[in-house]
Amino acid sequence: MDLGALFKGRSKPPILAALIVVLLCGSLSYWQWQRAQQKHVLQHKVEIEKSLGLANEQPVTSQPLTQYVNAEVSITGNFVGDAVWYLDNQVVKGRVGFDVIGIIKISETDEYLAVNLGFVPQQASRVPTVFSLPSDTVSLPVYIKSSASKRFTLAKSAAEEATKQSVIQYIDVDYLSAESGKPLLPLIAYMTKNRFAGTEPHYQPVVMSPQKHEAYALQWLLIALAAVVIGWKLSKKENKDV
């Protein structure tokens, strides 16, 4: 096929624009397809664990805690002294308040981990209800995630507008590590069941099904195809107008 003859007399800008859209949408489609395959593998793993009775709150062993990302485990350890913060702007069941963030030293691995212990309501003076960390060894069911990224906020630092109760605007593991003097893992744990009076765990992992990723992959492919058709028609139309 003579490609020169195929594109002869056609305007180049619409075709180039269409190619850019195709490359972008193709990349997004491939990324969604990869995510779908990863979710299929994860789903298969979960099904196997359920069949073997291993799912939910598997006990942490001597392996590094980074091996348990995106898994629900049971951790045992002791909280670090007065290392407690209150994550601002939380709403649970219509109530406004804070999430309590503490640091626990894992008994099995001697690693330090930031833990979201759940919600406490704000007082009338717009300050959090003070929560006292237990001094005894505790066992907690938690969901492990990689270090939480900064959510959308106008705050320039985690502790902007901090009060005496150590209010933070978002979870910054580096900041918590510097303030506590402990080498924190690049992870955040969310308590999944209530183990303390005064806090209310409410974290729900957001998990998109493999089928939804596949649907998004198809959607991006269709957008790429539409860009080709539109770009081709526009290039012909502009040529006629010249």
N, C-alpha and C positions, 0 to 999 in steps of 0.2 A: 504493500500500500504506500502510495506517495503522500507522506504526511504534509509536505509543502503544499500540495494541491488541496488537501483537506482543509487547511487553515487559511488558504489564500483568500484575500478579500475580507477577512474577518477582523474585527477590532480586538486588539490584544488585551486591554485593561480588564474587560469582563472575564476573559479566559484566565488571566493571571489571578484575579480575585477568587475565581472559582477553585483554582488549584490550591490556593492558600487555605480556603475553607475545607477542601477535601483532605489536605494533609492534617489540619487541626482535628477535624472530626474523625478521621481515620485513626489518629493517635488516641483520642479519647475512647473510641470504640474498642480498640485493642486493649487499652488499660482496663476498661470495664469487663472485657472478656477474661483477662487475666485474673481480676478480682473474683469473677464467677468461679473460675477453676479453683482458686484458693479456698473459696467458701465451700465448694463441693468436697474438697479434701478435709476441711475442718468439720463439716457436717458428718462426713463418714467417720471421722475420729470420735466425735461425740456419740454417734450411734453405737460404735464398738464399745466405748466406755460404759454407756448405759446398759448394754447387754451383759457386760462383765460386772456391773454394779460398782463402777469406779467413778461415775459422774457425780459432780457437786461436792464441794468441800473436801477435796483430796488433801491429806496432810502434807505439809511441806517437809522435805527431807533435807539432807546436807547439800543438795544441789543448789547452785546460785538461784536466787529468786527470779532472775531474769528468764529462767526457763519456764516460768508459769504465767507469762503475759497472756492476757485474754482468757484467763481461766479462774474458776472459783476455787479457792483453797482455804484451808484452816491454818492460821499462823498462831504461834505461841511466843510470848515474850513479855517484856516490861517497857512501860512508857518512860520516856526521858523527862524527868523532873517537871519543870514549869514550861516546857516547850509546847505551847498550845496557842493556836490562832483561830480566828473566826472569819470565814469566807463570806463576804458581804453579798447582798442582793439575791438572796435565796427565797423562793416562794414554794411552799408545800401546802397543798389543800387550802389554798386561799390565804394562808398565813405568811406574813413577811418575817424574815429572820436571817439566820446565819448557819453555815455548816461548820462544825468543829473539826479542826485539823490538828492531829497530834503526831508524835514520832515514836515509833516502837522499835526496840532492839530485838530482832528475831533470835530466839534461843537456839534454833537448829543451825543457823549460819553466822550468827554474830553480825548480821548486816542491819543497817538502819533504814527504816522505811517510813515515809509519810503516809498517814492513814486518815481518810475522811470518815469520821465517826457518826455523821448524820446531822440532822437539823435541830437547832434550838431557836425558839421565837425571840424576837426583839422585845425589849422593854419599852415603856412609854417614852423614855428619854432617848430612844433610837440607839440604844446600846444592847449588845447581846446578853442573854441570860448566861451567867458565868457557869462554866462546867469544870469540875475538878477531876483530873485524870486519876484513875485508880493506881495505887502504889504496889499492889500485888501483881503476881504473874497472871496474865490473862490469855485466853484462847479466843480468837476471833474468826468468824467466817467472813472472808473478804473476796472481792473481785479485783484482780490485778490488771492495771493498765500501764502503758508507757506514760512517761511524764506528761502531765496535762499541758496542752498548749494554751497560750494566752488567748482568752476569749476576747470578743470585741469590747473594748472599754476605752474611755478617754484618759484613764489613769496612766501615768508615765512609769510607775513602778508598782510592785505588788502591794506595798505598804502605804501608798499615797492616802492621805487623810486618815492615817492610823490613829487609834485612840488608845487609852490605857489598857483596853482589853485586846490589843494586838489584832485589830481588824485588817484584813488583807482584801484586795480587790480581785485577785486571781491567784491561782496556785503556781508559784515559781519555786521549783525544787532547789535551785541554786540559792535563792534568797533564804529559804528555810534552813538550808544547810549552813549558810554563813551565820545566820542568827542563832542557831542552836549549837554551832561548833561541832556538828556531827557530819560525817561523810555519807550523805543520803544516796540511795540508789536512784537512778533516773526513772523511777516508777511512782505511781500513786495507787494506793489500795483503798477500796471503798467497802466499808462494812455492809454486809447484805442482810443481816438479821440483828435485831435489837439485843444487845448484851448489857446495856447500861440504862439506868433510870435517868431520864433527862434528855436523851438524844433520840432522834428518829431517823434511822437509815432510809434513804429514798432513792438511791442511785439505781437506774435501770440501764444496762448496757444496750446501746443501739446497734442492732445486728440486722443488716440487710441480707435478704435471702439470695442464693445464687441465681434464682430465676429472675429476680429484679435486676441484678447486674446484667444478665443476658438481655433483658428487655431494653435496658439503657444502651447496651452495645449495638443492638439492632436499630435503635432510635438514631444514634449518631451516624450509622451507616446510611440510613435513609436520608438524613439531612445532607450528607456528603453527595449522595446521588441527586438530590434535588438541586444542590449547588451546581453540579455539572450541567444539568438540564437548563437551569435558569441562565447560567453563564454563557452557554452555547447559544441560546435564543437571543440574549441581549447583544452578543457580539454580531449576530446576523442583522438584528434590527438597527444597530448603530451604523453598520455598513450601508444599509439601504438609505438611511437618512443623509449620508454624506453626499 
